Amino acid sequence: MKKKIAILGSTGSIGKQSLEVIERNPELFKVEVLTANNNIELLASQARKLKPKVVVIANEQKYKALKEILKDQPVQVLAGKEALEHVTVSGDVDMVLAAMVGFAGLVPTLNAIRAGKQIALANKETLVVAGEIVIKEAREHNVPIYPVDSEHSAIFQCIKGEENNEIEKIFLTASGGPFRGYSYDQLIEVTVSDALNHPNWNMGNKITIDSASMMNKGFEIIEAKWLFNLEPEQIEVVVHPQSIIHSIVQFRDGAMKAQMGLPDMRLPIQYALSFPNRLNSDFKRFSFDDYSKLTFEKPDSKIFRNLALSFYALKQGGNMPCILNAANEVVVQSFLQGKIRFVDMPGLIEKSMQKIKYIKKPVLNDYLQTDKETRLLTASFIRK
């Protein structure tokens, strides 16, 4: 039988690449649900092509226009936050691919877990914000979470077959982004266009900025803790500019396993959708002729302070990672809009982390309230 899939965020970078994987394997996968935030034109085009049962547009103001575009299609059109949060519990869905960007992906993913759906997780913020709750719910409902991030997919692949062997440490690789080796003075001058020019990966704007600031890697540190039950001391970041080795696991005997491949997000997406099987593909293959050297270096957490802030948030726990994420979403949007400089982002995030009330043992409502308060506070800093 075909695996029936709901894609949260189908018009984003991961969503579009996921649909490409699904279209290459029509005998294995069927799209049941598609969601988007604003892009009704692309969402409608996807719906016409893939014939899902339901589409959801988060922006309720665009509901009528989307309904009109799809009036000749046998598809249910829904809109709004509540529809988005509950569409993942449908009995027709086997797997939810969480590809939404930001905090908004948390509740729909939690609802899917509680409904017993398999999760292919590309939304970093779900585990960054509320990892303890998410993993607890997944265990209670016996729901597998298959990581889509290339780094976590790499770790996941390396530990298969090693269930009885203790992980000593993991190494999350980072490309270093477009500003690897920059000084603080150089970062002062960078533009939005510069920051969106990633050397290796094709991603959406928000994730690309996070990669340039290394917040993306900071989030992955926190995710790794929850996905693989690690302590902060077991997680290390190493800059690997070629993006061929996607991450490494070191075991208690000192042996290391690495997962390698060209930087193509379709590979970890396909693995998450098809696990435990590996599907045939015609994706471009790695050639040693193209890579005479693979290099590694330590990240500069003094220049790229988001790494240090992320490790701090991880060690503090509680709602601190939630504060980190909410403040980051605000400052990234402000940078993209030209309201602040690239170098201003870490300081604003840190200021919010110092001011918002720390909660050691938060429940879901605490996370929701923390997110709201942090966004308002961070925005107020920017307006001053």
Helices and strands as residue ranges (DSSP letters): E 3-8, H 13-24, E 29-36, H 40-50, E 54-57, G 60-62, H 63-69, E 76-79, H 81-86, G 87-89, E 95-98, G 103-105, H 106-114, E 118-121, H 124-140, E 145-147, H 150-159, E 167-174, G 177-179, H 184-188, H 192-195, H 205-213, H 215-228, G 232-234, E 235-239, E 245-251, E 256-260, H 266-274, G 288-290, H 305-316, H 320-336, G 342-344, H 345-355, H 364-383
